[in-house]
Amino acid sequence: MQLKYVDTKEEIVAINRKSKHIEPHLHNALEIVCVTSGALELGIWKKEI
């Protein structure tokens, strides 16, 4: 997969919420995760990072 930047002038949405398990899913846009405190367990495919 190739990523490319396109300036779409669309708004950016930021959400601050409590951590929970999220089932594997796809997006049609880039998802940025920022950890403000604690730790993050991230799995990609079947590997834990």
NORMOLIN-V242330 format. One line per field, one symbol per residue. phi: phi as a letter, one per 40 degrees, with the letter a starting at -180 (. if undefined). psi: psi as a letter, one per 20 degrees, with the letter a starting at -180 (. if undefined). burial: # if it has 9 or more other C-alpha atoms within 8 Angstrom, else .. Layout:
phi: ???
psi: ???
burial: ???
This chain:
phi: .bbacbccgccbbbbbaccacbcdabbcacbbbbccagbbbbbbfbbcb
psi: ppqqppoijqqpppporqqrppqprqqjrpppppohqbrpopppdjpp.
burial: .................................................
